[in-house]
C-alpha cells in the first residue's frame, strides 16, 4: 500500500503520558475522565466514552482536494459512472469499482487511468444480474456478490473469472441478503430469518443472522443473531400483506475489518466488537448521548426529502410531488431518531461512527474511537463524499463523491494524522 508522507509532527496526547488504561483527559487527578471502564459478569470489557482526548493539533484531517478522481460528466464510457456498488483499493494503489446498473467491473491504476473492464449483465460465468458488492483479497483477486443470483464470483487481478459459487443457507427459512465485509478467505454475510409466522404492526422483522462464508468450499459458520430493521406490516384477510416504510426507524449497522465484526442497533449507542474467529464478544463501546424525540422539524425534513426524491428519482413534477405532502405526512414514523447513521472500521482497527443527521442535511463529522474504546476526536469528510461504499486506510479514505448535478465520482483523499 502506498503511504502518503504528510511530514506532520505527531503530538503525544497528555492522557497517554499518564500511563492509565483507557485514559483520563489529563494527569490532574481532578480532571474529568474521558471514559469509564467496567467488566460485566461474562468478563466482557464495557467502555463508556465521555469526551474526546485529542488536544488542539492532534486532530486527524481528510484533505479536501482529492489525490485521485475517477469520473466524468461525458466522454469515454469507462469514465462515466452511474451506479457505483462499491469501490476498493488494491495493494499497489490500483482501484476497482463495481457498477450495479451495468454489472461491470472496472480497474484503474493508482493515478486513476483506466486499465480494463470485464463482466456485464447476465447469468453466465463472470456476469451479474445485479452487482451488489465488491471486495478484494490479499492476492488482489476480486470478489463480487450478486444478490438476485445469490452468487459469489472470484476474479483474478487480470479480470478473468476463476470461480463461481452459489450461497445456500444451512438453516431452514434463512436467505442470504448481503455482504458486510471480507476476512481472510471468508465473506461476512447476513442471512434474513424468515422462520415462523409473519408478524403485524411495527416490528423488527425479519431478523438477521451474521455468518462467515468460506471462499474455498462455501462452508457457512454462524456468528450472531440480531433484530432486523423496523417496518410496519399490515396483513389482509385472505393472506395478502403490505410493507410500509417506517421513517426514522431503527436498524442494525455492521462493519468488518482486522478480524472484527462491529455492530450496533441504532436505538442506542452500544457497539459490540465480535471476533470473527469464534463469534465471541470482545468489547462493548457505549455512549450516554441523549435519545432525540422526533419533532415537527423532523417531520418537515422528511417531507422535503420525499418531495425531492420523487422529483429526482421518481420523475414527478414539483407540483405533483408537493401535492402528495398530506399523504406522506400520514406515513408511520418512529417517535425518536436513530443515534447513528454509519459505522466503519479503518485499517488500524479504529472505529468511525457518524451521528444521525436529517435527510438531505449536511452530514455530521465522524467520531473516531481507538480499538480500546477511547474516544479520540472528530473527523469531518469533504462535502458530498460518502464512505459507505468505500474504505478507510492508514493514510487515505476512498469513497464516492457526488457533485451538484448528482454526477458520481470515485475519489481518494489523503488522511493526515
Kinemage of the C-alpha trace (Angstrom):
@kinemage 1
@onewidth
@group {chain A} dominant
@subgroup {mainchain}
@vectorlist {calphas} color= white
{ca unk a 1} P 0.000 0.000 0.000
{ca unk a 2} L 1.352 3.400 -0.906
{ca unk a 3} L 1.739 5.688 2.081
{ca unk a 4} L 1.474 9.426 1.834
{ca unk a 5} L 4.241 11.359 3.550
{ca unk a 6} L 2.468 14.140 5.357
{ca unk a 7} L 5.568 15.333 7.272
{ca unk a 8} L 3.358 16.359 10.154
{ca unk a 9} L 4.745 16.190 13.649
{ca unk a 10} L 2.570 13.959 15.809
{ca unk a 11} L 1.939 15.203 19.287
{ca unk a 12} L 1.523 12.782 22.160
{ca unk a 13} L -1.788 13.366 23.936
{ca unk a 14} L -1.436 14.097 27.634
{ca unk a 15} L -3.636 11.134 28.551
{ca unk a 16} L -1.047 8.745 27.050
{ca unk a 17} L 1.671 10.275 29.199
{ca unk a 18} L -0.298 9.402 32.309
{ca unk a 19} L 0.009 5.659 31.672
{ca unk a 20} L -3.600 4.932 32.594
{ca unk a 21} L -5.677 2.304 30.788
{ca unk a 22} L -8.322 3.928 28.653
{ca unk a 23} L -7.223 7.177 29.935
{ca unk a 24} L -8.066 10.332 31.661
{ca unk a 25} L -8.201 13.621 29.816
{ca unk a 26} L -5.161 14.887 31.764
{ca unk a 27} L -2.763 13.823 34.564
{ca unk a 28} L -4.506 16.113 37.013
{ca unk a 29} L -6.496 13.822 39.311
{ca unk a 30} L -9.279 16.385 39.396
{ca unk a 31} L -9.706 16.316 35.608
{ca unk a 32} L -12.865 14.836 34.185
{ca unk a 33} L -12.322 11.306 32.839
{ca unk a 34} L -12.563 10.707 29.104
{ca unk a 35} L -14.017 7.222 29.589
{ca unk a 36} L -15.082 4.723 32.207
{ca unk a 37} L -14.360 1.012 32.094
{ca unk a 38} L -16.107 -1.894 33.763
{ca unk a 39} L -16.311 -5.623 33.149
{ca unk a 40} L -19.645 -7.439 33.040
{ca unk a 41} L -20.405 -10.824 34.592
{ca unk a 42} L -19.201 -12.612 31.450
{ca unk a 43} L -15.839 -10.841 31.599
{ca unk a 44} L -16.531 -8.521 28.640
{ca unk a 45} L -14.951 -5.037 28.939
{ca unk a 46} L -17.551 -2.275 28.615
{ca unk a 47} L -16.215 1.183 27.836
{ca unk a 48} L -18.411 4.261 28.194
{ca unk a 49} L -16.919 7.128 26.186
{ca unk a 50} L -17.410 10.508 27.843
{ca unk a 51} L -15.235 13.001 25.978
{ca unk a 52} L -12.661 13.157 23.148
{ca unk a 53} L -8.994 13.194 24.169
{ca unk a 54} L -7.292 14.873 21.210
{ca unk a 55} L -5.683 18.169 22.152
{ca unk a 56} L -5.594 21.016 19.609
{ca unk a 57} L -3.109 19.954 16.941
{ca unk a 58} L -3.693 16.233 17.459
{ca unk a 59} L -6.687 16.048 15.118
{ca unk a 60} L -6.794 13.904 12.006
{ca unk a 61} L -7.777 15.689 8.803
{ca unk a 62} L -9.122 14.470 5.484
{ca unk a 63} L -7.625 16.799 2.870
{ca unk a 64} L -10.466 18.231 0.801
{ca unk a 65} L -8.629 18.161 -2.535
{ca unk a 66} L -8.561 14.550 -3.819
{ca unk a 67} L -5.290 12.908 -4.856
{ca unk a 68} L -7.172 10.667 -7.316
{ca unk a 69} L -10.513 11.287 -9.018
{ca unk a 70} L -12.271 8.905 -11.389
{ca unk a 71} L -15.360 10.053 -13.252
{ca unk a 72} L -16.646 12.346 -15.946
{ca unk a 73} L -19.882 14.047 -16.964
{ca unk a 74} L -19.378 12.805 -20.519
{ca unk a 75} L -16.595 11.358 -22.638
{ca unk a 76} L -15.289 7.771 -22.781
{ca unk a 77} L -17.771 5.325 -21.232
{ca unk a 78} L -15.152 3.840 -18.912
{ca unk a 79} L -15.025 7.142 -17.014
{ca unk a 80} L -18.774 7.833 -16.865
{ca unk a 81} L -20.079 6.436 -13.572
{ca unk a 82} L -23.743 5.920 -12.864
{ca unk a 83} L -24.206 3.413 -10.074
{ca unk a 84} L -21.122 2.512 -8.048
{ca unk a 85} L -21.963 -0.535 -5.926
{ca unk a 86} L -18.633 -0.445 -4.101
{ca unk a 87} L -15.034 0.529 -4.708
{ca unk a 88} L -11.836 -0.952 -3.243
{ca unk a 89} L -8.140 -0.108 -3.321
{ca unk a 90} L -5.667 -2.871 -4.144
{ca unk a 91} L -2.238 -3.412 -2.647
{ca unk a 92} L -0.318 -1.152 -5.036
{ca unk a 93} L -2.954 1.562 -5.060
{ca unk a 94} L -4.979 0.470 -8.084
{ca unk a 95} L -8.741 0.969 -7.722
{ca unk a 96} L -11.517 -1.467 -8.653
{ca unk a 97} L -15.173 -0.493 -8.735
{ca unk a 98} L -18.360 -2.356 -9.469
{ca unk a 99} L -21.303 -0.760 -11.258
{ca unk a 100} L -24.687 -2.183 -10.243
{ca unk a 101} L -26.500 -0.617 -13.205
{ca unk a 102} L -24.401 -2.469 -15.792
{ca unk a 103} L -22.900 -5.320 -13.764
{ca unk a 104} L -19.371 -4.435 -14.904
{ca unk a 105} L -16.090 -4.403 -13.000
{ca unk a 106} L -13.525 -1.740 -13.866
{ca unk a 107} L -9.928 -1.435 -12.773
{ca unk a 108} L -7.921 1.807 -12.774
{ca unk a 109} L -4.279 2.348 -11.900
{ca unk a 110} L -3.135 4.356 -8.886
{ca unk a 111} L -3.398 7.592 -10.898
{ca unk a 112} L -6.996 6.852 -11.928
{ca unk a 113} L -6.184 5.768 -15.502
{ca unk a 114} L -8.493 3.088 -16.897
{ca unk a 115} L -6.945 -0.396 -17.242
{ca unk a 116} L -9.706 -2.892 -18.038
{ca unk a 117} L -13.416 -3.624 -17.862
{ca unk a 118} L -14.994 -7.062 -17.537
{ca unk a 119} L -18.343 -8.683 -16.785
{ca unk a 120} L -21.766 -7.252 -17.572
{ca unk a 121} L -25.409 -8.069 -17.026
{ca unk a 122} L -26.450 -11.685 -17.329
{ca unk a 123} L -26.346 -15.019 -15.533
{ca unk a 124} L -23.360 -16.676 -17.185
{ca unk a 125} L -19.907 -17.081 -15.617
{ca unk a 126} L -18.422 -13.668 -14.933
{ca unk a 127} L -21.753 -11.870 -15.410
{ca unk a 128} L -24.082 -10.311 -12.820
{ca unk a 129} L -27.808 -9.923 -12.737
{ca unk a 130} L -27.165 -7.244 -10.114
{ca unk a 131} L -23.695 -6.485 -8.788
{ca unk a 132} L -24.327 -5.621 -5.138
{ca unk a 133} L -20.869 -5.763 -3.551
{ca unk a 134} L -17.149 -5.812 -4.435
{ca unk a 135} L -14.204 -6.789 -2.243
{ca unk a 136} L -10.532 -7.688 -2.647
{ca unk a 137} L -8.330 -10.482 -1.328
{ca unk a 138} L -4.708 -10.067 -0.266
{ca unk a 139} L -3.676 -11.501 -3.644
{ca unk a 140} L -5.549 -8.640 -5.398
{ca unk a 141} L -8.145 -11.106 -6.627
{ca unk a 142} L -11.586 -9.505 -6.695
{ca unk a 143} L -14.729 -10.926 -5.077
{ca unk a 144} L -18.264 -9.955 -6.086
{ca unk a 145} L -21.716 -10.685 -4.671
{ca unk a 146} L -24.822 -10.917 -6.860
{ca unk a 147} L -27.925 -10.749 -4.647
{ca unk a 148} L -30.619 -11.944 -7.098
{ca unk a 149} L -28.486 -14.933 -8.109
{ca unk a 150} L -27.179 -15.462 -4.542
{ca unk a 151} L -23.796 -15.921 -6.132
{ca unk a 152} L -20.187 -15.199 -5.235
{ca unk a 153} L -17.640 -14.831 -8.039
{ca unk a 154} L -13.870 -14.526 -7.755
{ca unk a 155} L -11.941 -12.697 -10.498
{ca unk a 156} L -8.177 -12.705 -10.891
{ca unk a 157} L -6.155 -9.465 -10.897
{ca unk a 158} L -6.427 -9.553 -14.700
{ca unk a 159} L -10.239 -9.641 -14.549
{ca unk a 160} L -10.635 -13.263 -15.604
{ca unk a 161} L -13.278 -15.135 -13.626
{ca unk a 162} L -11.818 -18.028 -11.673
{ca unk a 163} L -14.644 -19.337 -9.506
{ca unk a 164} L -18.416 -19.095 -9.254
{ca unk a 165} L -20.206 -20.211 -6.075
{ca unk a 166} L -23.873 -20.102 -5.076
{ca unk a 167} L -24.515 -19.409 -1.382
{ca unk a 168} L -27.022 -21.655 0.362
{ca unk a 169} L -28.104 -21.138 3.972
{ca unk a 170} L -27.565 -24.280 6.069
{ca unk a 171} L -30.647 -23.398 8.158
{ca unk a 172} L -34.285 -23.726 7.119
{ca unk a 173} L -36.115 -20.465 6.282
{ca unk a 174} L -32.964 -18.329 6.101
{ca unk a 175} L -31.935 -16.475 2.929
{ca unk a 176} L -28.604 -14.732 2.191
{ca unk a 177} L -29.198 -10.999 1.852
{ca unk a 178} L -25.875 -9.193 1.701
{ca unk a 179} L -22.145 -8.993 2.355
{ca unk a 180} L -20.840 -6.979 5.305
{ca unk a 181} L -17.140 -7.438 4.651
{ca unk a 182} L -14.254 -9.740 3.841
{ca unk a 183} L -11.900 -11.530 6.238
{ca unk a 184} L -9.020 -13.716 5.105
{ca unk a 185} L -10.708 -16.057 2.618
{ca unk a 186} L -14.205 -15.600 4.012
{ca unk a 187} L -17.097 -13.249 3.391
{ca unk a 188} L -19.029 -11.992 6.392
{ca unk a 189} L -22.653 -12.193 5.287
{ca unk a 190} L -26.133 -11.503 6.639
{ca unk a 191} L -28.958 -14.038 6.312
{ca unk a 192} L -32.594 -12.960 6.756
{ca unk a 193} L -34.523 -15.038 9.291
{ca unk a 194} L -37.994 -15.873 7.928
{ca unk a 195} L -38.851 -18.544 10.467
{ca unk a 196} L -42.359 -18.617 11.913
{ca unk a 197} L -45.418 -16.607 11.007
{ca unk a 198} L -45.118 -13.121 9.606
{ca unk a 199} L -45.803 -10.581 12.390
{ca unk a 200} L -48.011 -7.488 12.081
{ca unk a 201} L -47.670 -3.871 13.129
{ca unk a 202} L -44.370 -2.039 13.705
{ca unk a 203} L -41.899 -4.887 14.007
{ca unk a 204} L -38.186 -5.702 13.815
{ca unk a 205} L -38.617 -8.312 11.111
{ca unk a 206} L -37.048 -10.251 9.556
{ca unk a 207} L -34.103 -10.628 11.892
{ca unk a 208} L -30.568 -11.248 10.657
{ca unk a 209} L -28.052 -13.990 11.278
{ca unk a 210} L -24.444 -12.946 10.682
{ca unk a 211} L -22.146 -15.703 9.470
{ca unk a 212} L -18.869 -16.326 7.668
{ca unk a 213} L -18.891 -17.982 4.249
{ca unk a 214} L -15.678 -19.706 3.099
{ca unk a 215} L -14.482 -18.729 -0.358
{ca unk a 216} L -12.771 -22.119 -0.636
{ca unk a 217} L -15.626 -24.546 -0.042
{ca unk a 218} L -18.731 -22.423 0.712
{ca unk a 219} L -18.921 -23.571 4.334
{ca unk a 220} L -21.130 -21.304 6.476
{ca unk a 221} L -20.395 -20.663 10.174
{ca unk a 222} L -22.828 -18.732 12.381
{ca unk a 223} L -21.580 -15.707 14.329
{ca unk a 224} L -24.554 -13.908 15.925
{ca unk a 225} L -28.293 -13.163 15.521
{ca unk a 226} L -29.593 -9.579 15.635
{ca unk a 227} L -33.007 -7.889 15.173
{ca unk a 228} L -33.863 -6.558 11.721
{ca unk a 229} L -34.866 -3.053 10.740
{ca unk a 230} L -38.126 -1.518 11.897
{ca unk a 231} L -41.002 -1.588 9.436
{ca unk a 232} L -44.802 -1.586 9.535
{ca unk a 233} L -46.530 -4.704 8.202
{ca unk a 234} L -50.268 -4.812 7.506
{ca unk a 235} L -51.928 -8.171 6.868
{ca unk a 236} L -55.200 -8.534 4.980
{ca unk a 237} L -57.918 -11.211 5.057
{ca unk a 238} L -57.148 -13.910 2.551
{ca unk a 239} L -53.393 -13.811 3.040
{ca unk a 240} L -52.351 -10.519 1.465
{ca unk a 241} L -49.968 -8.133 3.196
{ca unk a 242} L -48.319 -4.761 2.712
{ca unk a 243} L -44.967 -3.435 3.839
{ca unk a 244} L -44.913 0.278 4.701
{ca unk a 245} L -41.711 2.219 5.275
{ca unk a 246} L -41.141 3.421 8.825
{ca unk a 247} L -39.373 6.762 8.770
{ca unk a 248} L -36.626 7.218 11.375
{ca unk a 249} L -36.921 3.502 12.152
{ca unk a 250} L -34.066 1.766 13.937
{ca unk a 251} L -31.897 -0.854 12.253
{ca unk a 252} L -28.643 -2.718 12.755
{ca unk a 253} L -25.410 -1.415 11.229
{ca unk a 254} L -22.346 -3.574 10.564
{ca unk a 255} L -18.686 -3.108 9.647
{ca unk a 256} L -15.850 -5.599 9.206
{ca unk a 257} L -12.087 -5.122 9.416
{ca unk a 258} L -8.964 -6.518 11.138
{ca unk a 259} L -10.671 -9.764 12.208
{ca unk a 260} L -13.564 -7.956 13.900
{ca unk a 261} L -17.265 -7.506 13.196
{ca unk a 262} L -18.550 -4.332 14.851
{ca unk a 263} L -22.317 -3.966 15.093
{ca unk a 264} L -24.775 -1.530 16.585
{ca unk a 265} L -28.530 -1.273 16.848
{ca unk a 266} L -29.345 2.366 16.175
{ca unk a 267} L -31.798 2.501 19.080
{ca unk a 268} L -28.855 3.255 21.368
{ca unk a 269} L -25.123 3.897 21.200
{ca unk a 270} L -23.904 0.442 22.203
{ca unk a 271} L -21.419 -1.077 19.738
{ca unk a 272} L -20.306 -4.682 20.078
{ca unk a 273} L -16.995 -5.979 18.766
{ca unk a 274} L -17.351 -9.613 17.668
{ca unk a 275} L -14.357 -11.872 16.990
{ca unk a 276} L -14.547 -13.454 13.544
{ca unk a 277} L -12.571 -16.431 14.828
{ca unk a 278} L -15.234 -17.736 17.209
{ca unk a 279} L -18.137 -15.244 17.340
{ca unk a 280} L -17.375 -14.128 20.902
{ca unk a 281} L -17.890 -10.540 22.069
{ca unk a 282} L -14.517 -8.970 22.857
{ca unk a 283} L -15.641 -5.455 23.855
{ca unk a 284} L -18.679 -3.195 24.111
{ca unk a 285} L -18.431 0.555 23.478
{ca unk a 286} L -21.161 2.800 24.847
{ca unk a 287} L -22.010 6.474 24.991
{ca unk a 288} L -24.685 8.133 27.104
{ca unk a 289} L -25.736 10.600 24.433
{ca unk a 290} L -29.427 11.533 24.738
{ca unk a 291} L -32.104 9.998 22.543
{ca unk a 292} L -33.711 12.737 20.402
{ca unk a 293} L -37.538 12.809 20.091
{ca unk a 294} L -38.986 13.341 16.612
{ca unk a 295} L -40.397 16.864 16.316
{ca unk a 296} L -42.304 18.810 13.677
{ca unk a 297} L -38.923 19.938 12.292
{ca unk a 298} L -38.025 16.293 11.653
{ca unk a 299} L -41.405 15.635 10.029
{ca unk a 300} L -40.924 18.582 7.657
{ca unk a 301} L -37.388 17.429 6.834
{ca unk a 302} L -38.792 14.032 5.886
{ca unk a 303} L -41.496 15.620 3.697
{ca unk a 304} L -38.936 17.865 1.963
{ca unk a 305} L -36.820 14.794 1.261
{ca unk a 306} L -39.804 12.904 -0.180
{ca unk a 307} L -40.636 15.836 -2.479
{ca unk a 308} L -37.026 15.990 -3.682
{ca unk a 309} L -36.679 12.204 -4.022
{ca unk a 310} L -39.818 11.779 -6.100
{ca unk a 311} L -38.778 14.567 -8.455
{ca unk a 312} L -35.188 13.350 -8.902
{ca unk a 313} L -35.769 9.601 -8.853
{ca unk a 314} L -39.499 9.231 -9.459
{ca unk a 315} L -39.933 11.606 -12.377
{ca unk a 316} L -42.684 13.659 -10.677
{ca unk a 317} L -43.187 17.313 -11.378
{ca unk a 318} L -42.650 19.685 -8.481
{ca unk a 319} L -46.387 20.410 -8.342
{ca unk a 320} L -47.320 16.708 -8.245
{ca unk a 321} L -44.763 15.982 -5.537
{ca unk a 322} L -45.882 18.918 -3.388
{ca unk a 323} L -49.500 17.770 -3.731
{ca unk a 324} L -48.587 14.479 -2.048
{ca unk a 325} L -47.261 16.068 1.136
{ca unk a 326} L -50.501 15.384 3.092
{ca unk a 327} L -50.354 11.710 2.088
{ca unk a 328} L -46.708 11.339 3.092
{ca unk a 329} L -47.380 13.147 6.369
{ca unk a 330} L -49.682 10.277 7.365
{ca unk a 331} L -46.998 7.636 6.864
{ca unk a 332} L -45.887 5.863 10.076
{ca unk a 333} L -42.938 7.451 11.823
{ca unk a 334} L -40.788 6.454 14.791
{ca unk a 335} L -41.071 8.553 17.968
{ca unk a 336} L -37.282 9.044 18.230
{ca unk a 337} L -34.339 9.484 15.867
{ca unk a 338} L -31.696 6.787 15.335
{ca unk a 339} L -28.477 7.523 17.213
{ca unk a 340} L -26.108 6.762 14.302
{ca unk a 341} L -26.209 6.716 10.511
{ca unk a 342} L -22.964 4.853 9.720
{ca unk a 343} L -20.095 2.909 11.287
{ca unk a 344} L -16.733 1.889 9.783
{ca unk a 345} L -13.553 0.192 10.951
{ca unk a 346} L -10.343 1.531 9.433
{ca unk a 347} L -7.237 -0.477 8.553
{ca unk a 348} L -5.805 0.013 12.060
{ca unk a 349} L -8.970 -1.129 13.831
{ca unk a 350} L -10.175 2.351 14.833
{ca unk a 351} L -13.947 2.713 14.835
{ca unk a 352} L -15.510 5.616 12.915
{ca unk a 353} L -19.139 6.386 13.740
{ca unk a 354} L -21.320 9.097 12.229
{ca unk a 355} L -24.091 10.646 14.362
{ca unk a 356} L -27.502 10.695 12.720
{ca unk a 357} L -28.411 13.705 10.606
{ca unk a 358} L -31.698 14.589 8.944
{ca unk a 359} L -32.454 13.628 5.327
{ca unk a 360} L -30.509 15.826 2.861
{ca unk a 361} L -28.915 17.736 5.746
{ca unk a 362} L -25.158 18.219 5.834
{ca unk a 363} L -23.576 15.106 7.331
{ca unk a 364} L -22.022 15.456 10.767
{ca unk a 365} L -18.324 14.675 11.346
{ca unk a 366} L -17.320 11.137 12.239
{ca unk a 367} L -16.400 10.352 15.824
{ca unk a 368} L -13.269 8.193 15.935
{ca unk a 369} L -12.649 5.627 18.699
{ca unk a 370} L -9.429 3.693 19.287
{ca unk a 371} L -9.561 -0.128 19.456
{ca unk a 372} L -9.671 0.051 23.276
{ca unk a 373} L -12.746 2.305 23.154
{ca unk a 374} L -11.028 5.640 23.806
{ca unk a 375} L -12.839 8.480 22.023
{ca unk a 376} L -10.041 10.185 20.116
{ca unk a 377} L -11.936 13.025 18.451
{ca unk a 378} L -13.940 14.033 15.391
{ca unk a 379} L -13.054 13.943 11.676
{ca unk a 380} L -15.076 15.786 9.023
{ca unk a 381} L -15.387 14.438 5.486
{ca unk a 382} L -15.260 16.688 2.405
{ca unk a 383} L -18.764 17.859 1.374
{ca unk a 384} L -20.505 15.366 -0.893
{ca unk a 385} L -18.145 12.469 -0.115
{ca unk a 386} L -19.681 9.197 1.117
{ca unk a 387} L -17.578 6.400 2.621
{ca unk a 388} L -20.471 3.925 2.661
{ca unk a 389} L -19.240 2.179 -0.495
{ca unk a 390} L -15.524 2.760 0.066
{ca unk a 391} L -12.909 2.213 2.748
{ca unk a 392} L -10.635 3.943 5.270
{ca unk a 393} L -6.944 3.086 5.076
{ca unk a 394} L -3.966 4.060 7.214
{ca unk a 395} L -3.415 7.339 5.378
{ca unk a 396} L -6.267 7.667 2.898
{ca unk a 397} L -10.014 7.433 2.504
{ca unk a 398} L -11.730 6.086 -0.601
{ca unk a 399} L -15.327 6.951 -1.357
{ca unk a 400} L -17.980 8.108 -3.794
{ca unk a 401} L -18.417 11.835 -4.307
{ca unk a 402} L -21.480 13.478 -5.851
{ca unk a 403} L -21.308 16.897 -7.464
{ca unk a 404} L -24.143 19.437 -7.505
{ca unk a 405} L -25.684 17.729 -10.557
{ca unk a 406} L -25.633 14.333 -8.729
{ca unk a 407} L -22.868 13.041 -11.035
{ca unk a 408} L -20.816 10.288 -9.395
{ca unk a 409} L -17.042 10.243 -8.990
{ca unk a 410} L -14.742 7.877 -7.119
{ca unk a 411} L -12.202 9.784 -5.053
{ca unk a 412} L -9.138 9.074 -2.931
{ca unk a 413} L -8.343 11.690 -0.295
{ca unk a 414} L -5.264 11.943 1.898
{ca unk a 415} L -5.838 11.252 5.617
{ca unk a 416} L -3.380 13.293 7.670
{ca unk a 417} L -2.687 12.195 11.240
